[in-house]
């Protein structure tokens, strides 16, 4: 992963951003946290030998993110993950229904849409912008939810934690 060792960084795209190949070229906050939790599992993920299951929390976050990215992105997300968003069919509901976590996500979306400050800050920026940088000689990657370079700020949506909880490491 060290560019000083002569490894050329790959060009990141929407299609390859979450790939194991991208993780072989770039560190990310998620990958760093995975290494802090279990080095063997993180290395297996980087090598493509193991794939972490998508958690409900991750799906809920991506559901909300895709909505605010664009109508097309949200529709694509629903098409790709539809079965994960729905309950299992039964006699009473032959098609199932939207799982409660995603009903809550819809409530989050509606609440945010009704907040003029949120709309005013979030809407102008470019969405899901891939950025790269160098920290102590190692290439890192990240995705910014909404980037407004003209106004010198960015926004980062968080959906699965207590708003008032303190975060530190």
Buried (B, 14 or more C-beta within 10 A) or exposed (E): BEEEEEEEBBEBEEEBBEBBEBBEBBBBEBBEEBBEEEEEBBBBBBEEEEEEEEEEEBBBBBBBBBBBBEEEBBEEBBEEBEEEBBEEEEEEEEEBEEBEBBEBBEEBBEEBEEEEEBEEBBEBBEBBBBEBEEEEEEBBBBBBBBBBEEEEEBBEBEBBEEEEEEEEE
